[in-house]
Amino acid sequence: MSNPQAQQQDTHQVVVIGSGFGGLFGTKALRKAPVEVTMVAKTTHHLFQPLLYQVATGILSEGEIAPPTREVLSGQDNAQVLLGEVTDIDLEARTVTSHVLGRETVSHYDSLIVAAGAAQSYFGNDHFSEYAPGMKSIDDALELRGRIFGAFEMAELGANRGDDIDHLLTFVVVGAGPTGVEMAGQIAELAHRTLKRDFRAINTREARVILLDAAPQVLPPFGQKLGEKAKNELEKLGVEVILGAMVTDVDERGIEMKFKDGRVERIKTVTKIWAAGVQASSLGQTLAEQTGAPLDRAGRIGVNPDLTLPGHPEVFVVGDMIALDNLPGVAQVAIQGAKYAAKEIEGRLAGKAPQPPFKYFDKGSMAIISRFRAVAMVGKLRLTGIIAWLMWLAVHLVYLTGFKNQVSALMRWAITFISNDRSERTTTEQQIFARAALARLRRGATDLVSEPGAYDAARELMETTRRAELEAHALEEARLTDTGARGVPAEQR
Ligand SMILES: Cc1cc2nc3c(=O)[nH]c(=O)nc-3n(C[C@H](O)[C@H](O)[C@H](O)COP(=O)(O)OP(=O)(O)OC[C@H]3O[C@@H](n4cnc5c(N)ncnc54)[C@H](O)[C@@H]3O)c2cc1C
């Protein structure tokens, strides 16, 4: 495989940024093309984000939804995987610059697919994130797992001491879209079913699970009828749904919200989960600055109808990063966009005419509420209950990457949905505190790991000093022996 730092190669070089839905499906779609593909991503795994909430609530393990990209692509000879956070794209020089722990890599491209997705948005209130983690990565899901199960543990301790534990047994999920609905439903199932026999001093069934949103309905994209149905199902599960409430403050012990009539209320809660907004990758800004392409409020970049950047037919942007025809931020938009881009690259090399503009085929949307309950929207069809739930199960199984993950997820679901048990309840201090600890590090992870060259210099210095110390010690030992001073107290020598 070619050296990524090399400038020009004979074979057409495609760089793909991101190993999510767009990045992975785009790379796979190029497997038969006469190109060399370099996928650059800041994690070593592909992530199936729709199932993150199941990692957070102990149903699935992180490995089941996040297989190593390197393993997934091991059979694709024309693809290589590079770990690194892309910090710059130079459209003039056609290079992508990435960094990992102080190591810089510059990858040259002939064609580029940018699929860097989106991060959580706190709508300008980034300080909320300290106490209300979002759910975008494996780290987020494991931190939330630690916080959710940890809150029950702390409540048990508090109850044994006779303390007030209401704030520990109150869970607030902000954002009533599919992720918020799924999360609230699962915490309610944990409290009311899974954990009910495990504690002695607390009754987990008394836990309050609150789902709140500024919008007037649950699941807005699903329409009023399905939204109302989902709300009723959640309430049957014991979830309190508060709508029309805008979060105005979040701190360690609570959350403050303001209603349309000006009323302000505070809920005492330790565990807050943010499932409310997204902000496209800042690489959109990098591309916008060089092309003048517009960015919308969520940082998504305006692209041509064929998903290329204005003035740069060799650069495709796909998935959550784009603003085109009001396309939703869902997996299928990223997958279909990436396949379209790959087909266009391959077609151009074969001298074929350009494809018609990209057209998204909506395969439907679904959200699970609890076991045996879901809502689904497929074309004009609106489904609820067990049929929607079975559809949800089948679709998620089909799109989960890797046969071994599909088999093991199916087994975990059987355990959870039939017996109410959860296989992945392990939590660690690292999961809960690592994010805050890392944020306190002045320069992030590079403070913990030396830069290339610095390690060798530091080690040489340490070895030289140590050798000098040992030599001095040996000389002193020899002097004591030679002068007969051994055994004589130091002050009398
Ligand atoms: C909790 C949750 C639940 C969801 N549920 C559903 C659902 O049920 N159905 C549905 O259709 N959609 C769902 N979505 C949305 C769906 O996951 C996204 O629309 C989809 O992942 C977008 O694909 P993408 O390739 O654009 O971005 P992503 O899949 O997010 O991939 C982005 C990739 O880029 C990498 N990256 C980012 N920045 C850089 C950088 N600077 N350098 C290098 N690499 C970088 C990331 O590590 C990642 O590999 C959900 C999303 C979340 C967060």
The ligand as an SDF file (V2000), in Angstrom:
LIG
                    3D

 53 58  0  0  0  0  0  0  0  0999 V2000
  -27.9120    8.6370   19.6150 C   0  0  0  0  0  0  0  0  0  0  0  0
  -28.2380    8.6660   18.1430 C   0  0  0  0  0  0  0  0  0  0  0  0
  -29.2840    7.8980   17.6540 C   0  0  0  0  0  0  0  0  0  0  0  0
  -29.5800    7.9030   16.2890 C   0  0  0  0  0  0  0  0  0  0  0  0
  -30.6150    7.1250   15.8330 N   0  0  0  0  0  0  0  0  0  0  0  0
  -30.8400    7.0640   14.5110 C   0  0  0  0  0  0  0  0  0  0  0  0
  -31.8390    6.1850   13.9960 C   0  0  0  0  0  0  0  0  0  0  0  0
  -32.5220    5.4830   14.7420 O   0  0  0  0  0  0  0  0  0  0  0  0
  -32.0130    6.1280   12.6360 N   0  0  0  0  0  0  0  0  0  0  0  0
  -31.2590    6.8980   11.7830 C   0  0  0  0  0  0  0  0  0  0  0  0
  -31.4220    6.7910   10.5690 O   0  0  0  0  0  0  0  0  0  0  0  0
  -30.3370    7.7450   12.2450 N   0  0  0  0  0  0  0  0  0  0  0  0
  -30.1030    7.8500   13.5770 C   0  0  0  0  0  0  0  0  0  0  0  0
  -29.1410    8.6990   14.0470 N   0  0  0  0  0  0  0  0  0  0  0  0
  -28.4480    9.5830   13.1010 C   0  0  0  0  0  0  0  0  0  0  0  0
  -27.3610    8.8460   12.3450 C   0  0  0  0  0  0  0  0  0  0  0  0
  -26.5670    8.1010   13.2240 O   0  0  0  0  0  0  0  0  0  0  0  0
  -26.5480    9.8650   11.5730 C   0  0  0  0  0  0  0  0  0  0  0  0
  -27.4060   10.5380   10.6910 O   0  0  0  0  0  0  0  0  0  0  0  0
  -25.4190    9.2050   10.7930 C   0  0  0  0  0  0  0  0  0  0  0  0
  -24.5210    8.5980   11.6760 O   0  0  0  0  0  0  0  0  0  0  0  0
  -24.7050   10.2220    9.9230 C   0  0  0  0  0  0  0  0  0  0  0  0
  -23.6380    9.5970    9.2610 O   0  0  0  0  0  0  0  0  0  0  0  0
  -22.3230   10.4140    8.9160 P   0  0  0  0  0  0  0  0  0  0  0  0
  -21.4450    9.4970    8.1700 O   0  0  0  0  0  0  0  0  0  0  0  0
  -22.6840   11.7130    8.3170 O   0  0  0  0  0  0  0  0  0  0  0  0
  -21.6970   10.7720   10.3340 O   0  0  0  0  0  0  0  0  0  0  0  0
  -21.2280    9.7920   11.4950 P   0  0  0  0  0  0  0  0  0  0  0  0
  -21.8530    8.4630   11.3760 O   0  0  0  0  0  0  0  0  0  0  0  0
  -21.4380   10.5670   12.7400 O   0  0  0  0  0  0  0  0  0  0  0  0
  -19.6790    9.6250   11.2270 O   0  0  0  0  0  0  0  0  0  0  0  0
  -18.7800   10.6770   11.3730 C   0  0  0  0  0  0  0  0  0  0  0  0
  -17.3910   10.0970   11.3770 C   0  0  0  0  0  0  0  0  0  0  0  0
  -16.4420   11.1210   11.2160 O   0  0  0  0  0  0  0  0  0  0  0  0
  -15.4420   10.9980   12.2150 C   0  0  0  0  0  0  0  0  0  0  0  0
  -14.9240   12.3500   12.4090 N   0  0  0  0  0  0  0  0  0  0  0  0
  -15.5690   13.4370   12.8520 C   0  0  0  0  0  0  0  0  0  0  0  0
  -14.7550   14.5050   12.8330 N   0  0  0  0  0  0  0  0  0  0  0  0
  -13.5680   14.0740   12.3650 C   0  0  0  0  0  0  0  0  0  0  0  0
  -12.3140   14.7000   12.1120 C   0  0  0  0  0  0  0  0  0  0  0  0
  -12.1150   15.9940   12.3110 N   0  0  0  0  0  0  0  0  0  0  0  0
  -11.3010   13.9430   11.6640 N   0  0  0  0  0  0  0  0  0  0  0  0
  -11.4650   12.6100   11.4490 C   0  0  0  0  0  0  0  0  0  0  0  0
  -12.6200   11.9690   11.6510 N   0  0  0  0  0  0  0  0  0  0  0  0
  -13.6630   12.7000   12.0960 C   0  0  0  0  0  0  0  0  0  0  0  0
  -16.1610   10.3980   13.3880 C   0  0  0  0  0  0  0  0  0  0  0  0
  -15.2530    9.8030   14.2910 O   0  0  0  0  0  0  0  0  0  0  0  0
  -17.0260    9.3860   12.6600 C   0  0  0  0  0  0  0  0  0  0  0  0
  -16.2800    8.2440   12.3500 O   0  0  0  0  0  0  0  0  0  0  0  0
  -28.8270    8.7180   15.4110 C   0  0  0  0  0  0  0  0  0  0  0  0
  -27.7820    9.4860   15.9050 C   0  0  0  0  0  0  0  0  0  0  0  0
  -27.4880    9.4640   17.2660 C   0  0  0  0  0  0  0  0  0  0  0  0
  -26.3530   10.2990   17.7960 C   0  0  0  0  0  0  0  0  0  0  0  0
  1  2  1  0
  2  3  1  0
  2 52  2  0
  3  4  2  0
  4  5  1  0
  4 50  1  0
  5  6  2  0
  6  7  1  0
  6 13  1  0
  7  8  2  0
  7  9  1  0
  9 10  1  0
 10 11  2  0
 10 12  1  0
 12 13  2  0
 13 14  1  0
 14 15  1  0
 14 50  1  0
 15 16  1  0
 16 17  1  0
 16 18  1  0
 18 19  1  0
 18 20  1  0
 20 21  1  0
 20 22  1  0
 22 23  1  0
 23 24  1  0
 24 25  2  0
 24 26  1  0
 24 27  1  0
 27 28  1  0
 28 29  2  0
 28 30  1  0
 28 31  1  0
 31 32  1  0
 32 33  1  0
 33 34  1  0
 33 48  1  0
 34 35  1  0
 35 36  1  0
 35 46  1  0
 36 37  1  0
 36 45  1  0
 37 38  2  0
 38 39  1  0
 39 40  1  0
 39 45  2  0
 40 41  1  0
 40 42  2  0
 42 43  1  0
 43 44  2  0
 44 45  1  0
 46 47  1  0
 46 48  1  0
 48 49  1  0
 50 51  2  0
 51 52  1  0
 52 53  1  0
M  END
$$$$
